Amino acid sequence: MPARTGEQYLAGLREQPREVHIRGQRVEDVTSFPGLANGARSIANLYDMQHDAALQDEMTYISPTTGAPVGLSFIAPRTKEDLERRRVMMFHWARTSYGMMGRTPDFLNVSIMAMAEAGDYFGQNRPEFKQNIINYYEYIRENDLTLTHTLVNLQRNRHQMATTRDYNTDVALAVVRETDAGLVVRGPRVLATLGPLSDEIAIYPVRNARLAGSEDAWRYAFAFAIPCGTPGLKFLCRESFDLGRSTFDHPLGSRFEEMDAIIFLDDVLVPWERVFLFGDVDLCNNLSPRTNQYNHSGHQVVTKNVAKCEFVVGLASLMVHTLGSETIPQVHALLAELIENLEIMKALLCAAEVNAAVDEWGVMCPALIPITVARNLFIRMYPRMAEIIQLLGSSSLMALPSEADFDGPLAADLERYMDTDTASARDRVQLFHLAWDLAGSAFGSRQVLYERYFQGDWMRNASILWDRYDPEPMMQQVRDFLARS
Ligand SMILES: Cc1cc2nc3c(=O)[nH]c(=O)nc-3n(C[C@H](O)[C@H](O)[C@H](O)COP(=O)(O)OP(=O)(O)OC[C@H]3O[C@@H](n4cnc5c(N)ncnc54)[C@H](O)[C@@H]3O)c2cc1C
């Protein structure tokens, strides 16, 4: 099946029963369940864009195996032009939710592509693993499947220092036995963003926590992918931040709830053809840097960051225009900070493409340092961006009638007192509902937490940047300076 439509995506979710729980209840159909359905609809809209006559050329490319159009985020880039095409496509998707859905399917499409292109890396572990990852990539590309992933073990005891975790004292997903049919795995994992709304789940090692060299570390060294409906796989959702309110009251939460879930795997059988890596601790620890998966997922992440920054700049500018605060110097300082963030993200995205190079697997790979810097910076930028929206909005974020109030007993008071010099009462209230949903509501708070953590915590990512950066030329400059007479 070439590039899917939204309806085909939704039908796929319905056709593959999966075990999803939310607030003590088993969800029968994620596409109609309140709190999940609108998020599913938003993902479906992305797939529909692949069939929009005005956009199709920018959303798809020709499959190398079937000659049919498939999603452009699956492309194995060989040139800088390929990277640009992919970024244009990813922008189209990112801009539909203004970056509020971080986990659009392109995030994992590019990651699996990178792993498949680096098939020989997996082949070192067992020769058949190379073909497994290549077959899997082709399978998800040709069927246009949606993936989630879980890389992190549930927190119980993070007493270890530096970049290792002690898997004996932790709650860790582990291989409990090997059979002729495949691996049997048991344990929980966090955090499957988009999990209930995905077709497949990929489980592979996290970049910023290395497996320690304990005797049974091999049990935790694996990479595989299985359908979300696999027997024994259960998704436990957090509460939904789509509270069933109108798009006026909760403009973001009512549309872009991508849901996060803990997963539990109760002796789940992973068929051998879905295993990409097993038992080799070194290969497991080096999977991300050696396949360059992080650079490619970063290309999607930074594209999303630009879309998000643009939206926040637009929102903040409208807020100050509405409140008439645009001549105040302190307000300028806050707006300038948002503009700086946007321009830094754009510049780093550009730098990653301009400095892209063909990697050892023959793939045109976005440059690591600009991608890493953009990803690390955004962890600190985004909470500040939400704070700036709060600082600019102040009481207008709480002097916030609901849509129903405009038809209630106080409607005349609202019209009389809540307009500003530049906005009607209704337009002002609608705008500040958006600001609150971005910077204060449960949906907005989750956005902040997402940006802080979804790609690992800032401290460990900082250590990785330091590890990968070569300061030697700069150190030499200083040595030369000190040597001057
Ligand atoms: C909204 C959201 C969505 C997410 N979606 C996904 C997803 O789709 N897939 C996925 O795999 N993961 C996802 N995650 C999980 C994310 O990868 C983790 O939150 C992140 O890697 C940090 O791990 P942790 O939460 O277990 O925190 P911990 O690793 O326990 O860290 C918590 C704090 O303690 C410090 N700390 C703990 N242990 C150490 C240590 N050994 N060395 C140094 N510092 C330490 C950290 O600096 C950090 O500040 C998501 C997280 C959030 C919040």
The ligand as a Gaussian input file, in Angstrom:
#p B3LYP/6-31G(d) Opt

LIG

0 1
 C        6.126000      14.031000      27.810000
 C        7.190000      12.991000      27.653000
 C        7.159000      12.160000      26.546000
 C        8.113000      11.156000      26.395000
 N        8.052000      10.332000      25.301000
 C        8.939000       9.324000      25.194000
 C        8.872000       8.404000      24.113000
 O        8.009000       8.505000      23.241000
 N        9.756000       7.392000      24.069000
 C       10.716000       7.224000      25.035000
 O       11.489000       6.294000      24.948000
 N       10.804000       8.075000      26.071000
 C        9.944000       9.100000      26.176000
 N       10.017000       9.938000      27.251000
 C       10.947000       9.594000      28.337000
 C       12.274000      10.312000      28.247000
 O       13.106000       9.644000      27.342000
 C       12.851000      10.337000      29.664000
 O       12.032000      11.154000      30.456000
 C       14.270000      10.854000      29.693000
 O       15.147000      10.012000      28.989000
 C       14.782000      10.948000      31.144000
 O       14.632000       9.707000      31.760000
 P       13.774000       9.575000      33.085000
 O       12.460000      10.272000      32.876000
 O       13.734000       8.154000      33.451000
 O       14.521000      10.434000      34.155000
 P       15.824000      10.017000      34.964000
 O       16.798000       9.365000      34.074000
 O       15.455000       9.273000      36.185000
 O       16.344000      11.432000      35.344000
 C       15.608000      12.278000      36.239000
 C       16.517000      13.351000      36.729000
 O       17.563000      12.766000      37.520000
 C       18.847000      12.978000      36.930000
 N       19.473000      11.651000      36.828000
 C       18.940000      10.461000      37.114000
 N       19.818000       9.468000      36.929000
 C       20.931000      10.025000      36.503000
 C       22.177000       9.503000      36.127000
 N       22.486000       8.207000      36.197000
 N       23.090000      10.370000      35.702000
 C       22.830000      11.687000      35.625000
 N       21.645000      12.230000      35.966000
 C       20.721000      11.416000      36.410000
 C       18.589000      13.575000      35.543000
 O       19.501000      14.636000      35.287000
 C       17.180000      14.098000      35.596000
 O       17.132000      15.476000      35.851000
 C        9.111000      10.980000      27.396000
 C        9.150000      11.823000      28.502000
 C        8.204000      12.823000      28.642000
 C        8.260000      13.696000      29.863000

